[in-house]
């Protein structure tokens, strides 16, 4: 399919009534068509993988087209330069998280970008660092524990960032690492206790919320199994 054909398909599926509902969840309504991610995933399956199409869809600036781009792009074709260009365009938490979880975490540059972006000041770029770390903890089954332990200092450094989209991503990353296996669970709980002592509202929230889940019965029972 050409980019024009895909964009026509997206506009045909637009649901303006959904846009207001999405905005209530903090999703940027600019150039948004109101199409669910479930529907975008179905469309992506009919399109298949196409790197050039993904680049063209991203360039359209349409909210759903950018999520779709992350679903049809070819991870082996993605370059660090593309990752930096796309992350600079992030203007909504859902696009950030979808791109990190559908595409960026499948590239060989993912852990390097976690480190690099964690030091950036832009809110969605810094969120991307920890959203990507969370997605790696979920999806990269082959990554050794040391790759995640090396990121603990990044979590501590960002724990005092009061910006909502950043602190929630930092919390998400800590929780997902701690749910990966029993050894990382112990280390993540120790780190959360350290963060809890930092004189910062954001740090205390990140730590308390993470401890509640990581020490809770559902997670502990699953890890024991």
N, C-alpha and C positions, 0 to 999 in steps of 0.2 A: 504493500500500500504506500502511496505517496503521502507526504505530510499534509497536503491539502485534503486528501480523502479522509485522513484520520481526523483532522480538525473539523471537517464537515460532519463526521460521525459524532464527535464530541458535542458540537453545537446542537445536533438533532436530539441528543440525550439530555440537554440542559434542563435543569429543574430550579427555576428562580426561587421557589418556595423553600428549597433546602438551604439556600445561601444564608438566609437570616438565622436559621437554626445552627448552621456551622459557625456563624459569627458569635453566637452565644457561648461556644466552646473555645473562643479565642482564635479561631481560624480567620486569616486575612480574607476579606470578601472581595478584594480588588482582583479583577479578571478571573473571577470564580464562577463556574457554571452550575455548581450544586450537584455534581455526580459523585456517588459513593465510591469508596475504594474497592468494594466488592465488585461493582460494575466495571471499574477500570481494570481489575484483574481479569475479568472475563474477556474484555476487549483485548487485553495484552496477549492472552492465550491464542486468540484468533490471528493476531498480527505476527507473533513469533519474534525472534531476536533480530534486531536491525540497528547497528550502531549509528549509521548516518541519520536514520529516521529519528533516533533518540536525540541527537544533537539538534535536528531541525525542530522537533517538538519543544525542546527546552527553549530554543530561541524565540518561540512564539510568545513566551511570557504568560501563557494561560495556566492558571493554577493546576487544573486537572491534567493538562498536557505535560506539565513537568513531572507530576507523579507517574503518569504513563511512561514518560521517557525513562524513568528509573526502572520500570518493569520490562521494557523491551531492549534496553541497552545490553551490550555484550561486555561483561566484566573484563575479559582479556584485552579488550580494545581501549579501556579507560586509562587515561594517563594522569599523573599527578597534576598536570596543568589543568586538565578538565575538572578534576576534583576541586581545585582552588577556584576556578571560574564559577562553577556551580554553587559552591558554598557561599561565595560572595553575593550571589543572587537570592539566597534564602531570605524570605520575608514572612514566613509562617511556620509554626512549630510542626505542623503535620507534613509539609513538604520536606522539611529538614529530616524528620524521623523516617519518613518513607524512603527517601533517597539513601539514607545511611543504612537502613535495614533491607532494602531491596537490591542495592547495588554496591555502595562503597565498601561494605564489610566483606565483599567477595573479591576485592582487589588485593594485590600483594603490598600495597602502600598503606593499608588501613591503619596499622599501629603507628606508623610514622606520622600520619595525619592526626591521630589522636593527640600525640605529643605536640605537634606544631600548632594545631588549632587551639589547644588548651591555653596557650599563652596569648591568644589574640583577644582584643578588647570588644569586638563586635558581638552583640548578644547572641545572634543566631549562629555565628561561627563558633563561639565558645560552646554553645549548646551542642552543636554538631560534634565536637570533640567527644563529649560524654555520651551523647546518643549513640555514636559510633562504637564507643567502648562497650556500652550496654549490649548493642547488637552483636558485637564480636563475642561477648560472653555467652550469648544465646546460640549463635550459629557456628562459630569456629570451633568445632569439636576437637580439632587436632592441636590447637594452640596449647603450649605447656603453661603450667601455673605461673612460671616466672614472667611470662609476658604480661600477665595481669598484676602480679605483685609489683612489677616495675612501674605501674601506673598509679600506685597508691599515693605517691607524693603529689601527683597531679590532682588527685581527688582532694587531698588536704589543702593544696594551694587554692583550689576553686571553691572550697566549702564556705568561705566567707562572702561569696558573691551573692548579694541580696536579690538580684534580678530573678524573677519568677521562673523564666524559661531555662535559666542556667542552673539554679539550685535544684529544680526538679530533675534535670538530666543528670546532675552529679549524684543525686540520691538514687536514680534509676540504675546508673552504672554500678554503684556500690552494692545495691541489692542483687543485681544480676550476677555479679562476680561471686557474691556470697552464696548464691544458690547453685553454683556450678558443680561443686563437689565438697565433701566434708572438710578437707584441708583448707580450701579457700573460704569456707564458711567460718571456720575458727579465726582465720586471719582477718576477714572482713568485719567480724564482730569486734575483734580487738581494735581495729582501726576506727570503727564507729564510736567506741568508748573514748578513744583519743580525741576524735572530732567533737564529741559531746562536751569536752572541757574547754573548747575554744570560746572566747567571749564574743559570740556572734549569734544573732537570732537564726540566721540562715544555717549556720553550722549545727546549732542545737536541733533544729527541725530535721535536717538531713540525717543526723545521727539517730535521733529518737525514732523517726519513721522507719529507718533501715533496721534498727534493732528489733522493733516490734515484729517485722516480718521474718528477719533472719533467725530470731530466737523462738519464733512461734512454732506451735505443734505441727502445722501442715508442712512447713519447710523441713523441720527436723525429722519428721517421719519419712518424708520422701528421700532425704539424704541417707537415712539409715537403710532404706530398702535398696 
